[in-house]
């Protein structure tokens, strides 16, 4: 496993918000679910929509292109159980959000 990389500052992703970052060549969507930061692939497996641009409702993000829903904590697709997002470990150290890709 690689070392954690700085993805953002905590203030960059307030509760209910999302942020797209690229770490080690991987496009990641960061989500703040009630103070808990989650990281998943930013690309919807259905048609490639940018999940960081989707609407976040609780722990569920809706793809802005075709409305597929995903749990950002687990990566599970609520629209098509056969699809799943890759999730990434997140750590907060001081004001830094670190993600391991």
Secondary structure, DSSP 4 states (H G I P E B T S, - for coil): -PPPEEEEEGGGS-TT-EEEEEETTEEEEEEEETTEEEEEESB-TTT--BGGGSEEETTEEE-TTT--EEETTT-BBSS-TT-B--EEEEEEETTEEEEE-
